[in-house]
Amino acid sequence: MLIPFSLKNCFQLLCNRKVPAAGFKDTVKNGLILQSISNDVYQNLAVEDWIHDHMNLEGNPILFLWRNSPSVVIGRHQNPWQECNLNLMRKEGVKLARRRSGGGTVYHDMGNINLTFFTTKSKYDRMENLKLIVQALNTVQPQLDVQATKRFDLLLDGQFKISGTASKIGRTTAYHHCTLLCNTDGAFLSSLLNSPYQGIKSNATTSIPSLVKNLLEKDSTLTCEVLMSAVAAEYAAYHRIDGHIHLVDPEDETLFPGINSKAKDLQTWEWVYGKTPKFTVNTSFNVLDGQSCLEIKVHIDIKNGRIQICNIEVPEHWLPLEVCEKLNSCFIDSKFCPVETTMLTSILLRTCPQDHELYKKWYILCEKIKGIM
Ligand SMILES: Nc1ncnc2c1ncn2[C@@H]1O[C@H](COP(=O)(O)OP(=O)(O)OP(=O)(O)O)[C@@H](O)[C@H]1O
């Protein structure tokens, strides 16, 4: 008996089943195309996690299309302080997300499409997916010169990056996700992906900056909507599946049981900042001492996003050693993150020296150090 087609049927049958139910193959027609109705980066990344963890993709590849409100997305093994301007992001309300896949940092906004290709591990093939995108682009605009590179980027006119790739390979399933720049704010992208922090040393993966360009600059008809439809049509033709794009709500627990807790996990400080590979900061700054300038040196070791060692070197005549050591120890175990500095501020204020002059110096140093977090 053929089961009437509904997305919920598909999901229930594909979840945790080694073999699709009898008749089901005809129903799902060997694959699905989904599009998120949410523009929240954490919710959309949670859909990826959920599909990766729960679905049987044997013979049933899935294409997931999604877009986000302004967000910077770092790779699994990256250091956000090295990759982006966190202060600017906070000021402008740009979200920071750490994805589960490796690779470099990309900027998402509503002018950027994200495409996730889910397959079994054995069917995972990034070049095949990129060729499919190129084919879709050529269908809507045959004059476009787009090539896939060995690094799995897509280049326009041989030099401008329009797509970056990353992937996650699990025990049985895998996904390849990539971006596609249609009409992104390029100037904003550049300023956000420019770290102002000095003196960071780490083994984290570093991004490889490229010149980027929007497809819309080449042809004003190449909007995100047009490109999403074109890729979906190409995908359907390639896999010989129903080309209908199913809209999904990443908050729908009846479709994705447990998904909201996945989205919550992706937003935690422990995941976004705490997963940063250990790193050190060696920096210095000047403070005024009457008419002259004093150099203050700072060395900080950070592990799991928390300060393990903090050494502030100040000329003793300016701030007595015992006061400086007290300040160092206040920073130990605090989260290296400006969002968390309100808590740190209260600790620092509770422990600051009573003496008015010392208090002023203590305060200047605290503000300078918080500025590098
Ligand atoms: N949405 C985007 N689409 C394409 N390129 C982007 C986008 N956002 C930023 N970029 C460019 O890509 C650079 C990062 O590229 P990088 O190769 O390090 O990472 P990636 O493309 O995510 O993945 P991978 O490291 O796996 O290739 C950024 O510095 C910027 O020049």
The ligand as an SDF file (V2000), in Angstrom:
LIG
                    3D

 31 33  0  0  0  0  0  0  0  0999 V2000
   29.2940   33.4540    2.5580 N   0  0  0  0  0  0  0  0  0  0  0  0
   30.4790   33.3410    1.9730 C   0  0  0  0  0  0  0  0  0  0  0  0
   30.5970   32.6750    0.8110 N   0  0  0  0  0  0  0  0  0  0  0  0
   31.7970   32.5610    0.1850 C   0  0  0  0  0  0  0  0  0  0  0  0
   32.9430   33.0600    0.6750 N   0  0  0  0  0  0  0  0  0  0  0  0
   32.8760   33.7190    1.8410 C   0  0  0  0  0  0  0  0  0  0  0  0
   31.6530   33.8960    2.5410 C   0  0  0  0  0  0  0  0  0  0  0  0
   31.9120   34.5760    3.6740 N   0  0  0  0  0  0  0  0  0  0  0  0
   33.2240   34.8100    3.6800 C   0  0  0  0  0  0  0  0  0  0  0  0
   33.8170   34.3130    2.5780 N   0  0  0  0  0  0  0  0  0  0  0  0
   35.2470   34.3310    2.1920 C   0  0  0  0  0  0  0  0  0  0  0  0
   35.7920   33.0540    2.5150 O   0  0  0  0  0  0  0  0  0  0  0  0
   36.9200   33.2080    3.3890 C   0  0  0  0  0  0  0  0  0  0  0  0
   37.0730   31.9910    4.2940 C   0  0  0  0  0  0  0  0  0  0  0  0
   37.3960   30.9140    3.4740 O   0  0  0  0  0  0  0  0  0  0  0  0
   37.9390   29.5140    4.0400 P   0  0  0  0  0  0  0  0  0  0  0  0
   38.3710   28.7130    2.8550 O   0  0  0  0  0  0  0  0  0  0  0  0
   38.9080   29.7320    5.1290 O   0  0  0  0  0  0  0  0  0  0  0  0
   36.6490   28.8570    4.7040 O   0  0  0  0  0  0  0  0  0  0  0  0
   35.4500   28.0150    4.1140 P   0  0  0  0  0  0  0  0  0  0  0  0
   35.2070   28.4090    2.7160 O   0  0  0  0  0  0  0  0  0  0  0  0
   34.3160   28.0880    5.0860 O   0  0  0  0  0  0  0  0  0  0  0  0
   35.8400   26.5120    4.2580 O   0  0  0  0  0  0  0  0  0  0  0  0
   37.1150   25.6250    3.9670 P   0  0  0  0  0  0  0  0  0  0  0  0
   38.1900   26.1260    4.8800 O   0  0  0  0  0  0  0  0  0  0  0  0
   36.6260   24.2800    4.3360 O   0  0  0  0  0  0  0  0  0  0  0  0
   37.4120   25.7940    2.5040 O   0  0  0  0  0  0  0  0  0  0  0  0
   36.6320   34.4910    4.1270 C   0  0  0  0  0  0  0  0  0  0  0  0
   37.8000   35.0750    4.6720 O   0  0  0  0  0  0  0  0  0  0  0  0
   36.0340   35.3530    3.0160 C   0  0  0  0  0  0  0  0  0  0  0  0
   37.0400   35.8820    2.1810 O   0  0  0  0  0  0  0  0  0  0  0  0
  1  2  1  0
  2  3  1  0
  2  7  2  0
  3  4  2  0
  4  5  1  0
  5  6  2  0
  6  7  1  0
  6 10  1  0
  7  8  1  0
  8  9  2  0
  9 10  1  0
 10 11  1  0
 11 12  1  0
 11 30  1  0
 12 13  1  0
 13 14  1  0
 13 28  1  0
 14 15  1  0
 15 16  1  0
 16 17  2  0
 16 18  1  0
 16 19  1  0
 19 20  1  0
 20 21  2  0
 20 22  1  0
 20 23  1  0
 23 24  1  0
 24 25  2  0
 24 26  1  0
 24 27  1  0
 28 29  1  0
 28 30  1  0
 30 31  1  0
M  END
$$$$
